[in-house]
Amino acid sequence: MKQLSANAGTSNRPVLLLLLLVLLAGLFLCTVRYAFQDEVAYLNDALRISTCLGEGRWIGDETVGFHGFLFKLPAALLFLVTGPSIFVATLTNIGFAVLAVYLSYLICFHFFRNRWWAVGGGFLVFSAVFFLRALATFLRDSASIFALLLVVLLVLKKKNKWLIGFAFLLLLDAKETVFFSLLPGFIAWVLYDEYLKH
C-alpha cells in the first residue's frame, strides 16, 4: 500500500472503496452459487494438494497440475486449516480478482497520472460482465486476468525481462490458452527490444 499512497495522491479512499466493493460483491455472489463443470475438477485438485500437504507426501505423484497448480495452492493451504469448502476456494479467487482490479488501477494511473481516471479504469474492469461472472467461481479466469495485468504492469514499469518472463509463466499456469495466444507477441517484443538495445 506504500506505492498506492506514494503514487496516487493524498487520499486513497476511492481506490480502497473500489477494492472493498469488489470484495463485497464477490462475497455476496458466493452466497448464491454452487460448483459446476470445471470447478468440480479444480476443487478436487485443490483437495488432493491439501491432502498430500497434510500427509507430508510429494504432490508430483498426483495429477493436480493438468490445469495449473500455483493458483490452486492458496485454496489447498486454506483447506488445511478450514477443511474443504467451496466458499474458502472461492475466497482465493476473489482475492485474485481484488488484486487484478488493483493492478488495473496502477496501470491506468501509469497512463493518466490522475487518481480518479485510474479508479474509473479499475471500475471498468470490475464492471465487465466476464469479470463479474468469473468473480465468485473457482475457475481460472480471475487468476489469468491477475497474471496478465501483472505482466502488463511489469512491462510498463520496464522491469527486468527475467521477472517479466516469470510473471508470464504465471499466466501459463493460470490459463494456457491465454499464454499461447500472447506468446508470439511476447517473443516479438523481446526480440525487438533487444534489437533496439544493440
Salt bridges, closest charged atoms under 4 A:
GLU39 OE2 - ARG33 NH2 1.99
ASP45 OD1 - ARG48 NH2 2.92
ASP45 OD2 - LYS72 NZ 2.63
GLU55 OE1 - ARG57 NE 2.65
GLU62 OE2 - ARG57 NH1 3.42
ASP141 OD2 - ARG133 NH2 3.52
ASP141 OD1 - LYS175 NZ 2.46
GLU176 OE2 - HIS67 ND1 3.51
GLU176 OE1 - ARG140 NH1 2.93
ASP193 OD2 - LYS161 NZ 2.32
ASP193 OD2 - LYS197 NZ 3.76
GLU194 OE2 - LYS161 NZ 3.57
GLU194 OE1 - HIS198 NE2 3.75
